[in-house]
Amino acid sequence: MNNIKRFDKTMFSDLIEEAENSPRRRANLNIHQSYSDKVQRLFIAMMPDSYVRPHRHVQEHKWEFFMVLEGALDLIFFDSKGVVTERISLCSNGYCQGVEIPPNVWHATVCNEPVVFMEVKQGPYEVIDDKGFADWAPQEGDADVPVFLAKLKQASTGDVVSV
């Protein structure tokens, strides 16, 4: 028997349903065996009201790869003060479906519809060192999150999105 893994529409639907029922309004399915693996591979489903706090991956060797498989999302990039420097739309049936983000680049994801994407990043995953969160953005769960998320969804290059 082989160890071939299949990833199909049923799996995506199940992941979206899990995200719908999650307090964080997103869910992931890890494909890697362990957080110590040298390559971390996962599928993520995200709902439009899920908040991903702007962050950067602070370790110099840790890039991040995104590929949208169903739906669409926007990746928003910032400078260190919360000014939007670029916005890239990724769509499963659009012109751009994926990006690779180098280390130390401030970014966040937003979506206006349920989305499933694949993320690949260099491991091992270390909770303490994985992300540096922006101090100009509210923490997940803060009362300011809904207003800040709405601001992110409308933000254009040059806008300041800090709270």
N, C-alpha and C positions, 0 to 999 in steps of 0.2 A: 504494500500500500504506500502511495506517495504522500507527501505532506503539502501538496498544492493547496493554497488558500484561494477561495473564490470570493469576490466582492460584487454583489449584485443589487438590483433595485429593491429587493425585499429587505436586504440589510440596511440600505439607505432609508427606506420607509420606517423601519424599526428604530433607527437612530433618531430620525426626526420626531417620532412619537415619544421617545425617551426625553428628547430636549423639550418638547411641549410640556411634559410633566415634571421637569426639573425646576427647582427654585431658581437656579442660575440661568434657566432658559437656553441651555446648551448641554450637549452630551458628547462624549468622545469614546471611540473604540480603538484601543491600542493594538497595533499589530506586532510591535516589538515584544519580546518576551520579558524584558526586565528594564527598569530605569537605568541600569548600568550598561545596557547595550550601547555600542558605539554609534549606531544610527537609530534615532527614534522615529517611528512611523505611526501615524494615527489618522483616523477619520474623525471629523468634527461636524456635528449638526448644530446649527445656531438659529434661534428665533429672532425676529426683528427687535424685540425688547431686551435682548441680552446685552449686557455692558461688558466690554473688554477695555479695561483701564489702559490708557496709553502707557507704553513701556518700551524698553529696549533690552536686548540681550547683551549683557555687559562683558561676557567673556570674549576675548579677541578672536577666538577660532569658531565661534558659534553663529553660523548663518541659519536662515529659516526659509523653507520652500513651501509655497502654497499653490494648490491646484484646485479650482472649483469644479465639482463634478455634477452638481444639481443646483439650480438657482443662481443667485448672484450676490456678490458682496463688494464693498468698497474698502480698500486699504488706504488709510490716511496717514501721511508722514508729516512729522513736525520737527522744528528746531528745538533747542533746549528750553525755550521760553513759552512753548505752546503755540507758536505760529505755524500754520499749515504751509508746508513746503511743496507738497504734491498729493494728489489724490488719484488712485488708479482703480478703475472698475474692472472686476473680474466676473465673467459670466460663462456658464457652462456651454452656451451656444453662441457666445459672442466673439469678438475679435481677439480679446486677451483673456486667457483662461488661467494663467498662472504667473507667479513672480518668485524670485529669490531675493531675500532681504539680507544684506550684509550685517555683521555685528555692529552694535552701538548706534543703530538707526531707530529713532523714536517712531513708533507706529501704533495704530489701533485698527480694529475691524468693525464695520457696521454693516447691517443689511436691512433691506426693506421687505424681504420675503424670506421664508425658510430657505436655508442653504446647507449644502453638504460639501465640505472640502477636505482635501487631504493635506496634511502637514508632514513635512519631513525635516528633521533637524539633527544636528550633530549631538551625540550623547557623550558621556552619560548625562541624564537629567538630574540636576541637583537643585532641589527646591530653594535652598538659601541663595544660590548664585545664579539661578536661571534668568530672572528678570529684575531690572531696575525700573521701578514704577515712577511715573512723573509726579512730582510734588505739586504741580499746577492742575492736576486732575483729581476729582474726588475718588476716594476709596470705594471699592465695591460694597454696596449696602448702604452708603451714605444717602441722606435725604436729598442731596443735590444731584444725584445720578440721573433721574429722568430729564431734568432741564439740561444737564450737560450732554446727555446722549442725543437729545433733540438738536442741540447746537452742533454736535459732531456730524449728524446726518445732513445738515445744511451747509457745513463748512466748505469754503473754497480756498484756493491758494492765496496766501496773504492774510487770511483771517486769524485772529487770536482767539483761541478757544479756552484759555485758562479760566478758572473760577475766581 
